[in-house]
Amino acid sequence: MAIERKNLEAIFDRKLKPLFSKFDDLNSKVDEAMCSLSFLSAKYYELNDKAINMEAGMKKLKDENSILKRDLANTNGENDLLKIAQDELE
């Protein structure tokens, strides 16, 4: 009976060894995929933060541009009034 058991263990070991090897390869590939996913996830959040900051900067520039356009329009209006007043004085 002991010989039979040893023979069965040897057969199982021989048959299961390739499966264990494949599982080890699969685990290795899963680990590599997880590392890649972590790297890509970090890059995504980094780029997302940059995009948010750029949008905030663009909004600030648009607001500033609107103010400058309004100030320019006011200055042009004042300039026109001054020209008219100067013409009347001449």
Secondary structure, 3 states (H helix, E strand, C coil): CHHHHHHHHHHHHHHHHHHHHHHHHHHHHHHHHHHHHHHHHHHHHHHHHHHHHHHHHHHHHHHHHHHHHHHHHHHHHHHHHHHHHHHHHC
